[in-house]
C-alpha cells in the first residue's frame, strides 16, 4: 500500500510474498550506481534505527567497493594503454621526444636515443634544448625548438622546412620536426611531444640530384653541338644556346613547337618518324629554318626514349652544323684543281706522279701519259 513501492507490488513484491521492504541508494562519484534492498517475507516488520544505520553503512561499503572496482578497472585500462603506447613508441622509426610542463625530457623512444646520442636514463630531467639543437640548413643558425612554440601557443607546430641536427656524438642528421602540447582535460599543460624524422639519406640524394642536374645543365648549355629535347608528342621542351645560334631564333619562340606536325623539311621529318618507330634516326642535308629562313648544312642524330609500357615519352636531337666542313671541302677541291692545272701546264719531259700509302698511283701528269703511252687509269 506504500506509494513508494507501488510499482513493484504486482511484478515483484506479491509474487515473492514480500511484506516489508527497506531500500537505500548506493551512490558513487556523485551519481546513483545501485540500490541496496533489505526484504521481509510473510510477517510485517517495522525497521528500527539500528537496522537502518546498518543498512546505510552497508550501502556506503557497497559504494566504496564499486568505486574501488572502477578505479582498479581504470588503472588496469591505463596500464594497458601505457603498455600499448610503450610498444608503439618503441616500434616507431621516427624519434619521439616527450617532455614535462617544465620542458625537461621525460621520455625518449629508441629511435630518439639513437638520433640524439643520449640514453633515456641520462637524458631524463634535462632541458630539451640541452639535448636537442636544430640548425637552419640555409643560414646555419640555431633555431628555436618547435616544441617550445607548441607549448607557448598551445597548438600543433609543423614547420615546412628541414633542419640540421648535430647530436651528442657530433654526427650530422637532416630532420623534419613537428610538435604538440599535451594538456589535461581542464586545459592544464601536462607536457609536450616532438617527433623528428631522419631524412638524411633523402637529403643527400636530393643534393646529388641537384648537382647532377646543374652539371648536365652546364654541359647542355656549353656543348659545341646543337641539342633539342622533345616530349612524347614531339613538342620541343628545351634547346641549348648553340641551337639558338644555328637557327638564329630565341629559344622562347621554339619551346612548344611540334616537330611531328610542324616540320616542313620532309627528310628531317622522315628521320624523326623513323626514330619514333625504331628508337633512332639520322638526317643529313641543308635544313632551312621556318623561323629565320637560315639554311644550315647539318647532320642530325635523333634518339627517343620509352616508358615502362614501351611508349615513346620523349627524346633528343643532336645537331652538327656542317657549314665549316663543307667550306673546307670546297676550298680543298679548288686547291686540288689549281694544283692539277699547274702540273699539267709544266713544259718539257717532267716525270711527276703521286702515290698513296700502298704506292698506288693516285695522280699522273699528262706528260707521263704522253711519253709512256698509258692513260692515268692504267696506272
VENRA-V615538 format. One record per residue. N is the residue number from 1. RES is the residue in one letter. PSI is psi in whole degrees, -180 to 180 (none if undefined). NEAR is the number of other C-alpha atoms within 10 Angstrom. D_LAST is the distance of its C-alpha to the last C-alpha in Angstrom with 2 decimals. Layout:
BEGIN
<<N:RES:PSI:NEAR:D_LAST> <N:RES:PSI:NEAR:D_LAST>>
END
This chain:
BEGIN
<<1:X:-11:6:150.30> <2:X:123:8:148.48> <3:X:-23:8:146.15> <4:X:-22:8:143.61> <5:X:13:13:143.01> <6:X:-40:11:143.76> <7:X:-16:11:140.18> <8:X:-12:11:140.16> <9:X:-53:18:143.52> <10:X:-42:11:142.52> <11:X:-23:10:139.14> <12:X:-53:12:139.86> <13:X:-56:18:143.35> <14:X:-45:12:145.56> <15:X:-28:9:143.34> <16:X:10:12:143.52> <17:X:38:14:147.23> <18:X:122:16:146.43> <19:X:-19:15:149.48> <20:X:141:16:148.67> <21:X:128:17:145.26> <22:X:117:15:144.09> <23:X:133:15:140.56> <24:X:138:16:138.86> <25:X:144:16:135.45> <26:X:114:20:132.76> <27:X:144:18:130.68> <28:X:136:17:127.55> <29:X:40:8:125.35> <30:X:29:6:127.87> <31:X:158:9:127.52> <32:X:125:11:129.25> <33:X:-5:14:127.57> <34:X:-179:15:130.37> <35:X:131:14:134.09> <36:X:123:15:136.46> <37:X:129:12:139.05> <38:X:126:14:142.35> <39:X:149:13:144.32> <40:X:130:14:147.84> <41:X:154:14:148.64> <42:X:-48:10:151.98> <43:X:129:9:154.19> <44:X:146:11:154.02> <45:X:137:13:153.22> <46:X:118:10:153.62> <47:X:125:12:151.01> <48:X:178:8:152.61> <49:X:-44:9:151.20> <50:X:-42:9:150.08> <51:X:-40:13:148.18> <52:X:-39:15:146.49> <53:X:-40:11:145.50> <54:X:-44:11:144.15> <55:X:-39:18:142.10> <56:X:-40:17:140.78> <57:X:-42:12:139.79> <58:X:-41:15:138.07> <59:X:-38:21:136.16> <60:X:-42:18:135.07> <61:X:-39:13:133.86> <62:X:-40:19:131.93> <63:X:-42:21:130.31> <64:X:-41:15:129.39> <65:X:-42:13:128.02> <66:X:-41:17:125.95> <67:X:-41:16:124.68> <68:X:-42:12:123.82> <69:X:-40:12:121.96> <70:X:-42:13:120.02> <71:X:-40:12:119.13> <72:X:-43:12:118.09> <73:X:-43:12:115.92> <74:X:-41:12:114.43> <75:X:-41:12:113.84> <76:X:-42:12:112.22> <77:X:-39:12:109.99> <78:X:-42:12:109.15> <79:X:-39:12:108.25> <80:X:-42:12:106.11> <81:X:-38:12:104.34> <82:X:-41:12:103.90> <83:X:-43:12:102.36> <84:X:-42:12:100.03> <85:X:-41:12:99.09> <86:X:-45:12:98.51> <87:X:-40:12:96.24> <88:X:-47:12:94.39> <89:X:-41:20:93.91> <90:X:-28:17:92.67> <91:X:-12:12:90.11> <92:X:133:13:88.76> <93:X:-23:15:85.43> <94:X:152:20:86.30> <95:X:123:23:88.50> <96:X:121:22:92.05> <97:X:120:24:94.37> <98:X:133:24:98.06> <99:X:165:24:100.52> <100:X:-173:19:104.25> <101:X:-17:16:105.87> <102:X:3:15:105.63> <103:X:29:20:101.82> <104:X:148:20:101.87> <105:X:129:25:99.81> <106:X:-33:21:101.68> <107:X:145:20:98.98> <108:X:136:24:95.27> <109:X:168:23:93.33> <110:X:-36:20:90.95> <111:X:-37:21:87.94> <112:X:-39:25:89.75> <113:X:-43:17:90.68> <114:X:-41:13:87.04> <115:X:-43:24:85.79> <116:X:-21:24:88.46> <117:X:19:18:88.65> <118:X:127:19:92.44> <119:X:151:14:94.54> <120:X:-39:16:97.21> <121:X:-34:10:99.99> <122:X:-32:10:98.80> <123:X:-27:20:97.90> <124:X:128:18:101.10> <125:X:-13:16:103.35> <126:X:148:15:100.75> <127:X:139:16:99.95> <128:X:-38:22:96.86> <129:X:-20:15:95.27> <130:X:-16:11:95.51> <131:X:-29:17:93.65> <132:X:120:17:91.06> <133:X:132:18:89.19> <134:X:141:24:86.60> <135:X:140:18:84.15> <136:X:128:15:82.37> <137:X:-17:14:78.64> <138:X:-48:9:77.78> <139:X:-15:8:80.43> <140:X:25:11:81.01> <141:X:146:11:84.74> <142:X:139:14:87.36> <143:X:158:13:88.69> <144:X:139:13:92.12> <145:X:132:19:92.34> <146:X:-29:21:92.32> <147:X:-41:29:95.28> <148:X:-40:20:97.43> <149:X:-39:16:96.62> <150:X:-41:21:97.50> <151:X:-35:24:100.87> <152:X:-40:10:101.63> <153:X:-12:12:100.80> <154:X:48:16:101.85> <155:X:164:14:98.69> <156:X:135:17:95.34> <157:X:119:20:92.69> <158:X:84:16:89.02> <159:X:137:12:86.76> <160:X:63:8:83.41> <161:X:164:10:81.60> <162:X:158:21:80.52> <163:X:158:23:81.92> <164:X:125:22:80.99> <165:X:123:25:83.53> <166:X:114:18:83.76> <167:X:-173:18:86.05> <168:X:-31:15:88.35> <169:X:12:10:85.53> <170:X:30:10:83.43> <171:X:142:11:81.00> <172:X:133:13:79.38> <173:X:142:19:79.62> <174:X:129:21:78.82> <175:X:158:21:81.60> <176:X:157:20:83.13> <177:X:142:23:86.93> <178:X:153:18:89.75> <179:X:152:25:93.49> <180:X:146:23:96.78> <181:X:153:25:100.43> <182:X:118:21:102.77> <183:X:150:15:106.14> <184:X:162:9:109.46> <185:X:-29:8:110.88> <186:X:4:6:113.12> <187:X:-6:9:110.11> <188:X:135:10:110.64> <189:X:121:16:107.38> <190:X:-29:16:106.99> <191:X:-157:21:103.59> <192:X:162:25:99.92> <193:X:137:25:96.72> <194:X:135:22:93.14> <195:X:125:20:90.05> <196:X:130:22:86.81> <197:X:126:19:83.54> <198:X:114:22:80.82> <199:X:26:15:77.56> <200:X:-50:17:75.73> <201:X:-42:11:72.84> <202:X:-39:11:72.48> <203:X:-43:15:72.58> <204:X:-46:12:69.87> <205:X:-40:12:67.64> <206:X:-41:12:68.31> <207:X:-43:12:67.45> <208:X:-39:12:64.20> <209:X:-42:12:63.34> <210:X:-42:12:64.07> <211:X:-43:12:61.94> <212:X:-42:12:59.06> <213:X:-40:12:59.44> <214:X:-40:12:59.55> <215:X:-44:11:56.41> <216:X:-41:12:54.58> <217:X:-40:13:55.92> <218:X:-46:12:54.62> <219:X:-42:12:51.13> <220:X:-46:19:51.28> <221:X:-32:16:52.17> <222:X:1:13:49.86> <223:X:142:14:46.72> <224:X:-7:15:43.62> <225:X:156:17:42.95> <226:X:138:23:45.21> <227:X:132:22:47.50> <228:X:130:20:49.71> <229:X:140:20:52.34> <230:X:158:22:53.78> <231:X:-173:19:56.59> <232:X:-18:16:56.86> <233:X:-3:14:57.45> <234:X:5:22:54.33> <235:X:137:19:56.34> <236:X:129:21:54.99> <237:X:-24:18:57.21> <238:X:145:17:55.44> <239:X:155:22:52.52> <240:X:177:21:51.50> <241:X:-40:17:51.34> <242:X:-38:20:47.55> <243:X:-36:23:47.80> <244:X:-42:18:50.53> <245:X:-41:12:48.25> <246:X:-47:18:45.39> <247:X:-11:21:47.76> <248:X:41:14:50.04> <249:X:139:15:53.01> <250:X:147:13:55.77> <251:X:-31:18:55.92> <252:X:-31:11:59.48> <253:X:-23:10:58.21> <254:X:-26:18:55.64> <255:X:128:16:57.94> <256:X:-13:15:59.03> <257:X:127:16:56.23> <258:X:111:16:55.41> <259:X:-36:18:51.69> <260:X:-29:16:52.20> <261:X:-19:11:54.41> <262:X:-8:12:53.52> <263:X:137:16:49.72> <264:X:-18:14:48.31> <265:X:111:14:44.60> <266:X:-38:9:44.05> <267:X:-43:15:40.87> <268:X:-41:23:42.57> <269:X:-41:18:45.70> <270:X:-41:16:43.81> <271:X:-38:19:42.27> <272:X:-42:27:45.82> <273:X:-37:18:47.27> <274:X:-41:17:44.67> <275:X:-40:20:45.75> <276:X:-26:25:49.40> <277:X:-41:13:48.65> <278:X:-8:11:46.19> <279:X:-27:16:46.80> <280:X:149:19:43.44> <281:X:158:21:41.58> <282:X:140:18:38.55> <283:X:140:18:37.92> <284:X:127:16:35.24> <285:X:-171:15:35.67> <286:X:103:17:37.63> <287:X:133:20:41.25> <288:X:121:15:43.99> <289:X:131:17:47.28> <290:X:-8:13:50.24> <291:X:-48:11:52.46> <292:X:-15:10:50.77> <293:X:-1:11:48.12> <294:X:136:15:45.50> <295:X:127:15:41.96> <296:X:105:17:40.30> <297:X:118:17:36.62> <298:X:163:18:37.22> <299:X:137:17:36.57> <300:X:128:20:39.72> <301:X:132:18:40.59> <302:X:132:23:43.87> <303:X:126:19:46.01> <304:X:163:24:49.46> <305:X:153:17:52.27> <306:X:158:14:54.98> <307:X:-174:10:58.64> <308:X:-23:7:60.39> <309:X:-5:7:60.78> <310:X:4:8:57.03> <311:X:145:13:57.34> <312:X:125:19:55.05> <313:X:-1:17:57.13> <314:X:-174:20:54.60> <315:X:-175:22:51.11> <316:X:144:20:48.76> <317:X:129:20:45.89> <318:X:122:16:43.50> <319:X:129:21:41.74> <320:X:125:20:38.86> <321:X:118:20:38.47> <322:X:9:16:34.78> <323:X:-49:14:35.57> <324:X:-40:10:34.33> <325:X:-44:12:31.14> <326:X:-36:13:30.32> <327:X:-43:11:31.24> <328:X:-39:12:28.94> <329:X:-40:12:26.00> <330:X:-44:12:26.86> <331:X:-36:12:27.07> <332:X:-42:12:23.72> <333:X:-41:12:22.07> <334:X:-43:11:24.04> <335:X:-41:12:23.08> <336:X:-39:12:19.33> <337:X:-42:11:19.93> <338:X:-41:12:21.97> <339:X:-46:12:19.41> <340:X:-42:14:16.67> <341:X:-39:12:19.45> <342:X:-47:10:20.52> <343:X:-43:16:17.26> <344:X:-19:16:16.66> <345:X:-1:12:20.26> <346:X:126:12:20.21> <347:X:161:8:21.50> <348:X:180:7:20.81> <349:X:73:10:18.03> <350:X:126:14:16.68> <351:X:106:12:13.50> <352:X:126:13:12.56> <353:X:157:15:9.82> <354:X:144:11:10.65> <355:X:156:11:10.21> <356:X:-169:9:12.34> <357:X:-17:6:15.04> <358:X:14:6:13.09> <359:X:30:8:10.71> <360:X:135:10:7.77> <361:X:129:15:5.89> <362:X:-10:12:8.11> <363:X:135:15:8.60> <364:X:132:21:7.78> <365:X:162:20:11.05> <366:X:-33:20:12.19> <367:X:-35:19:13.47> <368:X:-39:18:10.29> <369:X:-39:16:9.32> <370:X:-47:11:12.95> <371:X:-21:11:13.41> <372:X:-21:8:10.50> <373:X:6:10:11.00> <374:X:146:12:7.48> <375:X:167:13:7.15> <376:X:-25:15:5.43> <377:X:-27:10:5.43> <378:X:-25:9:3.76> <379:X:none:12:0.00>>
END
